[in-house]
Amino acid sequence: MRTQHTGWVGLLVAVLALSVGLLVSACATSPEVGQAQPSGVGATAPGAPRPAGPAAPPRVTEEPVRQPGAVAEQPMTPRPAAPAGAPLEDVFFDFDKAVLRDDAKASLTRNVAWLKANGGAAITIEGHADERGTNEYNLALGDRRAKAAQEYLAAAGIAANRIRIISYGEERPFVLGHDESAWRWNRRGHFAVQR
C-alpha cells in the first residue's frame, strides 16, 4: 500500500512539473500582434454571411539578377542630321554632367558668330537629359545644361534678353533607345530660333 501511494505521488509531481513547464514556456513567447477587427457592424455582424477568405497573393515569378554591363564610351561621330534649315548647332554633354566639353564650346562659338550676324534673332536653349534618373532629377540636369550654354553665349556678348532657356529633362529624346548609342544624343542643349 505504501509503494502504491508513493507511485501516485511521483506521478502527480511529474504531471505538476510538466504543467508548470508548459505554462512558463507559453508566457515566454511574445504576444501575437494582430490587426483589430471591426466590431459587429455590416457584413461581420453576428449572423451575417462570412466573406470569402483573403484572396490568394499574386504569383510572383523571380527573374535572375543581372549585373549591368560596363557602358563603353563611343566616339561622337557621326551626329544625327540636324533639322533642315537649323542655323545653330546643338551641344552635347557627358553622362550626369552640365560642364561644356571642348566640342560643345566650338559649337557655341559658331552659334555666337551666327547670333552676332543675325542681331534680331532670339533663341530658346532647351536642356535635355537621357532617360536614366528620375524625372525631377533630369529636369534639373537639363536646366543646368541650358544655363551652361546660356552663360557661355552671354559671356561672348549675346544679350541676355535674346536668350530664353527651358528644360525638358528626358521627355523629348532626340534618339529613341535604351543604351549609350541613344543616350549620348539625348544629353544635349538644343537651340531653337524664335524670330
Salt bridges, closest charged atoms under 4 A:
GLU89 OE2 - ARG110 NE 2.61
ASP90 OD1 - HIS190 ND1 2.77
ASP94 OD1 - ARG101 NH1 2.84
ASP103 OD2 - ARG79 NH2 3.56
ASP103 OD2 - ARG101 NH2 2.99
GLU126 OE1 - HIS128 NE2 3.18
ASP130 OD2 - ARG132 NH2 2.77
ASP130 OD2 - ARG187 NH1 3.29
GLU131 OE2 - HIS178 ND1 2.89
ASP143 OD2 - LYS147 NZ 3.10
GLU180 OE1 - ARG132 NH2 3.68
GLU180 OE2 - ARG187 NH2 2.83
